[in-house]
């Protein structure tokens, strides 16, 4: 019954997605083509004033175009929060400042200290990047920021988020981000389709690209398809307040932290809620995590009807990972909500219900597990795990014996590089509440 219900839900969801996407194609009678001074100034002039003016003039029923093959300097943040039925055609390339101190000054002067370099909000926004692989890029020059991170640091202060994209009945097509400083896209709203994304946060010097999340999602009826995300944090993190989210047909990797639910429950005064999320048909290469759930010790809430299916893994440290006792080793800038990070009472849990992991194949990173984000001893991703061998195909840490219900794992064909038998670490996923678990909840061989 559960599989029939899930299949029916996703079939209806995909039909609705097509319907909502078609509704965004309303008449756009006005056009603003942004001029650039990049070429005439040998790359030194700031095009932010012209960009801001275009978004002011063409804020409704309009198309805003960055011309094909043209470069633009965006030396100051662009905030367009009153858009309605606007297409943003990025056919050229955007360049953020290369002066770290200048960017930090702008970020630190913002009211929250978490500035976004691009903020787009309003109904029916379509972000349309170039299909030409040479155009449509946002160059953030993050390598210098990663290299500036001190030994045992987790990212220098004053880093901006790249983009906040908030809309209803909108889309994002061919978003391309090269060397982001940190976080890429905060995606919020409803009835949004995202397709053909490329995010390249590959470090060429060995320094680690901390907090280079791909998509941080808070919304409803959202599909993300055809993605290539190479980064140093969650490829996608579905956050509290989200339901009906589909992430499909993707390749993620480099030192990615995988496909995540959470983190949930940092603010102990709020009830976290996520439901009806599916990750399907994804290949993960050299990532730390494949499928991941993370909620804070002492948080409260419910995550329900979450599925990872048809996942291919190559050299992944933790193929399936669940923790209800999460903590963050980063700075306050990396926190999603208010709430203490230490000394939290274990008096509540973000409960989990109806979780499925189906058809996982591939290899576990046994010989060189983890990534460059390890700045503690033991590493943050190893803490709290008894007798860790890095042969674990599945790690499930339920906070209590009633906080995990109706878990199901099927078709888990994942093996260590060492060719040892795959193992499992499992705490408190009781057989009474998880009769279809699919493996023995023990610390030992996966059977």
Helices and strands as residue ranges (DSSP letters): H 2-23, E 30-34, H 48-57, E 60-66, E 71-74, E 78-80, E 84-90, E 93-96, H 100-109, E 116-121, E 125-129, E 137-139, H 142-147, E 161-173, E 176-178, E 185-200, E 215-231, E 236-238, E 242-254, E 259-264, E 271-285, E 289-296, E 300-316, E 318-326, G 332-334, E 350-364, E 392-397, E 404-416, E 423-427, E 444-445
